[in-house]
Amino acid sequence: MTESAPSVQELIKSISDKLAANRELIAKAKSGRLDWRWDKKLERWISKYTPNFRLHQTIH
């Protein structure tokens, strides 16, 4: 992993910050009404910034 790539911890914090900023989204997720399309957007965002994200998850 290169120095310029965001660490998994930074990525998780960034996502957590985005989620914390949107309490309505959190409420929907807790009630099981989260739009699957939003899930896909998040997945694409993760893939875009960390191509090896799944690999990192597998390693840790």
C-alpha positions in Angstrom: 0.0 0.0 0.0 1.4 3.4 -1.0 1.7 6.3 1.4 -0.8 8.3 -0.6 -3.6 5.7 -0.3 -6.0 6.3 2.6 -5.7 3.8 5.4 -8.6 1.6 6.3 -8.9 3.4 9.6 -9.1 6.8 7.8 -11.7 5.4 5.4 -13.8 4.0 8.2 -13.6 7.3 10.1 -14.6 9.2 7.0 -17.6 7.0 6.4 -18.5 7.2 10.1 -18.4 11.0 9.9 -20.6 11.0 6.8 -23.1 8.7 8.6 -23.0 10.7 11.8 -23.9 13.8 9.8 -27.1 12.3 8.5 -29.2 11.1 11.5 -32.2 10.4 9.3 -30.1 7.9 7.3 -29.0 6.2 10.5 -32.6 6.0 11.7 -33.6 4.3 8.4 -30.7 1.9 8.6 -31.7 0.9 12.2 -35.3 0.3 11.1 -34.2 -1.8 8.1 -35.5 0.7 5.6 -32.2 1.8 4.2 -32.4 2.1 0.4 -30.3 -0.6 -1.2 -29.2 2.0 -3.8 -27.5 4.0 -1.2 -25.6 0.8 -0.2 -24.4 0.5 -3.8 -23.3 4.1 -3.8 -21.3 3.5 -0.7 -19.8 0.3 -2.1 -18.8 2.2 -5.3 -17.3 5.0 -3.2 -15.2 2.5 -1.2 -14.1 0.8 -4.4 -13.1 4.0 -6.0 -10.9 5.2 -3.2 -9.5 1.9 -2.1 -9.4 -0.7 -4.9 -8.0 -3.3 -2.5 -10.6 -2.6 0.3 -12.0 -6.2 0.2 -8.4 -7.5 0.2 -7.7 -5.4 3.4 -10.8 -6.8 5.0 -9.8 -10.3 4.2 -6.3 -9.8 5.6 -7.4 -8.2 8.9 
